[in-house]
Amino acid sequence: MVLGLRNGFYSGNLVILAGQLAGAMILPRLAFVALNNNHQQNERKRTEVALQLFEAYSALSCCFINDQLVQEAMLPGLRCLKQDMAAVAPEREEVVSSIIKDYEAKVEGSRSGNLPSSHGPEDVKSRVMNRIKDTTSKANISNIFTRKK
């Protein structure tokens, strides 16, 4: 987070506000795309969209997202993505399941007033990255970084 005084405002607060606004606009749209992708008949397109959603949700899991957005958009979208991953990329389903469990625990902890200490953005990021590393070491991902034609 960038901290500094610009025109009487802390820029760090603006970064947080911009992130929350983007999350409020982006997460519901991602959930909608994930739901529609579950019903996609074209397997190639379904796989492509699911992998892009996987990247988006993995990146977003490293950001702070308030509990309301987690419940209303993040978890429903992740559950749809999990269904897609089971069908098109089973080696990544475990990562999505892990992200879902983390967010469910976070929401449950905040409801009961017992926030687990392991739910900071950096901890979530490290767990997701470790899961991705574990998954990619098991899978053949040699073509993941090739340019699409």
FENQUIBEL-V46048 format. One record per residue. N is the residue number from 1. RES is the residue in one letter. SS is DSSP state (~ for helix, > for strand, _ for the rest). OMEGA is omega in whole degrees, 0 to 359 (NA if undefined). D_LAST is the distance of its C-alpha to the last C-alpha in Angstrom with 1 decimal. Layout:
<<N | RES | SS | OMEGA | D_LAST> <N | RES | SS | OMEGA | D_LAST>>
//
This chain:
<<1 | M | _ | 180 | 37.2> <2 | V | _ | 177 | 38.3> <3 | L | _ | 178 | 42.0> <4 | G | _ | 181 | 43.8> <5 | L | > | 177 | 46.1> <6 | R | > | 178 | 44.6> <7 | N | _ | 177 | 46.8> <8 | G | _ | 180 | 48.8> <9 | F | > | 172 | 45.9> <10 | Y | > | 182 | 44.4> <11 | S | ~ | 177 | 40.7> <12 | G | ~ | 177 | 40.2> <13 | N | ~ | 178 | 41.4> <14 | L | ~ | 178 | 39.0> <15 | V | ~ | 179 | 36.1> <16 | I | ~ | 179 | 37.4> <17 | L | ~ | 179 | 37.9> <18 | A | ~ | 179 | 34.5> <19 | G | ~ | 179 | 33.0> <20 | Q | ~ | 179 | 35.2> <21 | L | ~ | 178 | 34.4> <22 | A | ~ | 179 | 30.6> <23 | G | ~ | 180 | 31.2> <24 | A | ~ | 180 | 33.4> <25 | M | ~ | 186 | 30.7> <26 | I | ~ | 185 | 27.5> <27 | L | ~ | 177 | 28.9> <28 | P | ~ | 179 | 30.1> <29 | R | ~ | 178 | 26.8> <30 | L | ~ | 178 | 24.9> <31 | A | ~ | 178 | 27.5> <32 | F | ~ | 179 | 27.0> <33 | V | ~ | 180 | 23.3> <34 | A | ~ | 179 | 24.1> <35 | L | ~ | 179 | 26.8> <36 | N | ~ | 181 | 24.7> <37 | N | ~ | 176 | 21.9> <38 | N | ~ | 184 | 24.7> <39 | H | _ | 181 | 25.2> <40 | Q | _ | 181 | 21.6> <41 | Q | _ | 180 | 21.7> <42 | N | _ | 185 | 18.0> <43 | E | ~ | 180 | 17.5> <44 | R | ~ | 179 | 13.7> <45 | K | ~ | 179 | 14.1> <46 | R | ~ | 179 | 17.3> <47 | T | ~ | 182 | 15.9> <48 | E | ~ | 180 | 13.1> <49 | V | ~ | 180 | 16.0> <50 | A | ~ | 180 | 18.5> <51 | L | ~ | 177 | 16.7> <52 | Q | ~ | 176 | 16.3> <53 | L | ~ | 178 | 20.0> <54 | F | ~ | 179 | 21.0> <55 | E | ~ | 181 | 19.8> <56 | A | ~ | 181 | 21.7> <57 | Y | ~ | 177 | 24.8> <58 | S | ~ | 179 | 24.9> <59 | A | ~ | 181 | 25.0> <60 | L | ~ | 180 | 27.5> <61 | S | _ | 178 | 29.7> <62 | C | _ | 183 | 30.6> <63 | C | _ | 173 | 32.0> <64 | F | _ | 177 | 35.4> <65 | I | _ | 183 | 35.3> <66 | N | _ | 186 | 38.6> <67 | D | ~ | 180 | 39.9> <68 | Q | ~ | 178 | 39.8> <69 | L | ~ | 178 | 36.1> <70 | V | ~ | 182 | 35.6> <71 | Q | ~ | 187 | 37.6> <72 | E | ~ | 186 | 36.3> <73 | A | ~ | 186 | 32.6> <74 | M | ~ | 182 | 31.4> <75 | L | ~ | 177 | 33.0> <76 | P | ~ | 178 | 32.2> <77 | G | ~ | 179 | 28.5> <78 | L | ~ | 178 | 28.5> <79 | R | ~ | 175 | 30.4> <80 | C | ~ | 179 | 27.8> <81 | L | ~ | 179 | 25.0> <82 | K | ~ | 177 | 27.2> <83 | Q | ~ | 178 | 27.3> <84 | D | ~ | 182 | 23.5> <85 | M | ~ | 178 | 23.3> <86 | A | ~ | 183 | 26.0> <87 | A | ~ | 190 | 24.0> <88 | V | ~ | 180 | 20.4> <89 | A | _ | 185 | 21.0> <90 | P | ~ | 180 | 24.7> <91 | E | ~ | 179 | 24.7> <92 | R | ~ | 181 | 24.0> <93 | E | ~ | 180 | 26.7> <94 | E | ~ | 178 | 29.4> <95 | V | ~ | 180 | 28.0> <96 | V | ~ | 178 | 27.9> <97 | S | ~ | 179 | 31.4> <98 | S | ~ | 178 | 32.7> <99 | I | ~ | 179 | 31.5> <100 | I | ~ | 180 | 33.2> <101 | K | ~ | 179 | 36.4> <102 | D | ~ | 181 | 36.5> <103 | Y | ~ | 177 | 36.4> <104 | E | ~ | 178 | 38.9> <105 | A | ~ | 179 | 41.2> <106 | K | ~ | 181 | 40.9> <107 | V | ~ | 180 | 41.7> <108 | E | ~ | 179 | 44.6> <109 | G | ~ | 180 | 45.9> <110 | S | ~ | 176 | 46.1> <111 | R | ~ | 183 | 47.8> <112 | S | ~ | 180 | 50.4> <113 | G | _ | 180 | 50.7> <114 | N | _ | 178 | 49.7> <115 | L | _ | 176 | 46.5> <116 | P | _ | 182 | 45.4> <117 | S | _ | 184 | 45.2> <118 | S | _ | 182 | 41.8> <119 | H | _ | 172 | 39.8> <120 | G | _ | 181 | 39.2> <121 | P | ~ | 181 | 35.6> <122 | E | ~ | 179 | 35.7> <123 | D | ~ | 177 | 36.9> <124 | V | ~ | 180 | 34.3> <125 | K | ~ | 182 | 31.6> <126 | S | ~ | 178 | 32.9> <127 | R | ~ | 180 | 33.3> <128 | V | ~ | 181 | 29.7> <129 | M | ~ | 177 | 28.4> <130 | N | ~ | 178 | 30.7> <131 | R | ~ | 179 | 29.4> <132 | I | ~ | 178 | 25.8> <133 | K | ~ | 179 | 26.8> <134 | D | ~ | 182 | 28.9> <135 | T | ~ | 182 | 26.1> <136 | T | ~ | 177 | 23.4> <137 | S | ~ | 179 | 26.0> <138 | K | ~ | 187 | 26.6> <139 | A | _ | 174 | 23.0> <140 | N | _ | 183 | 20.4> <141 | I | _ | 183 | 17.8> <142 | S | _ | 183 | 16.4> <143 | N | _ | 186 | 12.8> <144 | I | _ | 183 | 13.3> <145 | F | _ | 178 | 12.4> <146 | T | _ | 181 | 9.3> <147 | R | _ | 179 | 6.4> <148 | K | _ | 179 | 3.8> <149 | K | _ | NA | 0.0>>
//
